[in-house]
C-alpha cells in the first residue's frame, strides 16, 4: 500500500503536535502535516499531495465557518482528496450533516492511534468511516426556525415573548413546536430541549 499523506486542520497546536508524535511510528503514514491556514488549504493540499484531510468542527478564530462547511468547500475544489472529521463534538446531528456534505468519515478525538490508522486506511481505500452511527436513530432535520425556537425555549423565554421576537403568532409558534415534538419523538418542551442538546442541535449553554 502506498503510504498516506495526511493534513490536519485544527486550531489547537498542542493537539496537532501530539497527533504528529502518535502517528510518527506508523509506516502507513508517509507525511503528516498540520495547518491553521484556512485561506490556503487548496494550495497546501495540491502542493503536498494530500490524500486525507483531518478536519475539526470547531475551528475557533481560524474561520468564520465551521469545519463542516470548510470541508464541503474543499470537496468541491479538490475532487481527489478525502476528508475525515476528527472532533470532540461527536454528536448525531454533526455526523448526519457530515454524511450529507459528502465527507468520508467522522471520528472522535478520543480514538486510539491504532483505530485511527485503521480508519485512515479504510477511507484511503475508498470506503467511509462513521463508527458511532451503528444502530443510531436517524432524526429528521430541524429547520433553522425550529432550532431558533428551541434555543429560545431553552433560555427560559415565555411563548408570548418567543412569538413576538420571531414575528409570528402564538398559534404559529404552537404549530412549530408540535412539528418539533413529532420530529424528535417527544411530548413536551422540556423533553424537546433535552433531546436537542443530546443530539447537538442546540448548545447546553443556551
N, C-alpha and C positions, 0 to 999 in steps of 0.2 A: 504493500500500500504506500502511496506517495505521502510523505509527511505533510501535515496540515499547517497552514499559515493562519494564525488567529489574531484578531484585533479586538481588544476590549475597549468599550466606550463607557466610562464611569467617572463620576465626579469625585470619588474617594481615592486619592493617591495611595493610601496605605493598603486598601483592598487590592488595587492593581498590582502593587509590589508583592503582596502576599500570594496572589494568584500566580504571578510570574515565577516565584520561587517554587510553589507547589507543582507547577507543570513542567519545570525545567528537567526533571528526571525521566520524563516520558518521551521515548523516541518517536512516537506518533506526531509530536508537535515539532515542526521544523523551526518556526519562528513565532514568538509571542510578542505582540506589540500592544501598547495601550495609548490612548489619546483622550484629551479633553477638548480637542479642536473640532467642534461640531461643524463649523463652516467649511472645512476642507476634507470632509470624510470621503467624498468621491475620489479626490486626488490621492489620498492615502491608500484607499482600497486598491486603486489601479497601480500605483507606484510600487506597492509592496506585495502585489499578487495575493491579496487576502482571499482566503477560502470561506472563512466563517467569521462573522462579527458577533461578539457577545455584547448585548446592549442592556443597560439598566433602564428601568422605567422612570425613576426619579433622577433627573439629570441636574437637579439643583439650579445653580445660576448659569450653567453652561448653555442653556437653551430656553426659549420661551415655550417650546413644545416638549411634550413628554417623550420618553424613549419609543413608545409605540408609534407615534406619528413620525419621528425621525426615521425609524426602521422602515415604515411604509414608504416614505420618500426615497430612501436608499434603494429599496427593491425596484422602484420604477426606473431608476437610472443605472442600476447595476444588476442586470438580469442573471449573472452567473454567481453572484455572492449569495451565501445563505446566512440567515440571521437567527440567533437564539437569544431570547430574553433571559437574562441572568439577574435576578432581582430578589430583594427581601419582601417585595409587595406581591406575595404569592396568593392571589385571590381569584376566585372563579371568574369574575367579570373581566379581569385583565387577561386571563388565559383565553377566554372566549373572544375578546377583542383581538388578541394576537392571531388567533386562527383566522378570523375574518379578514385580517390585513395580509394574510399570506406568509406570516412569519413561520419559520420552520421548527421552532421549539420554544419551550418555556420551562425554565429551571429555577429552583430556589437557591439562593446564595449559600445555604447551609449544606449543599450537596458535597459529598466527599470527592476527592480528586479522581479516584478510580471510576466512580459513576459518571463524573463529568467527562472523562476521556471516552467512556463507552458511548455517551450521548453525542459527543462531538463526532465520533466515527460513524455513528448511525446517521446523523444529519449529513455528514460529508458524502456518505454513500447513497444519498438521495431519499432518505426517509425523514419522517418528522418525529419529534420527541416531546410529548406532553404527558409525562408520567403521572402527574397528580390529577388528571382528568378521568382516570378509571372509575367507573361507577358514579361519576358526578352528575347530579341533577342539572339538566340544561334549563336555564331560566330565560324566558322571553325578555328581550331587551327593554329596558325602561327608556322612555323618551327624555329629552333634556328638560321638558316641563315637569315630568313626573319626578325626576331626580331633584329638581329645584323645590318642588312641593315637599318631598321627604326631608330635605335639608332644613326647610323652614319648620316642619313639624318637629324635627329633632332638636331644633333650637328652642322649642317651647312656645312658638308663636300660636296664637289662637286662630281658629278657622277664619273668623271675620277679618283679622289682620292679614292673613295669608292671601285671602281673596283680594283684598284691597291692594296689597303690594304687587300682585300678579295681574291686576286689572281684569279680573274675572269675577263672575257672580259666585256666591256660596254654593249654588246648585251645581254650577260647572265644576267647582272645586270638589264637591261630593262625588261627581261622576269620575273625575280624575283619580280620586282616592280609591274608588271601587275598582277601577282598571288596575291600579297598583296592587290592590289586595289580590285580585284574580291572577295577575302575573306572578306574584311572589307566593301565592297559595297560603295567604294568611287571612285573618278575620278582623284585625284591629290595627290602629295606627302604631301602637307600641310594638306589635309583632312585625309590622312592616319595616319600621326603623331598625329594629334589632336584626332582621334578616338582611336588610340592605347594607348595614355596616359589615356583617359577616361576609357578604358576597363582594364587598368592595365598591358598591355604588355610591356610598357617601362616607365621609370621614367620621370616625367616632368622636371627633372634637368639634362637631358642628354646633 
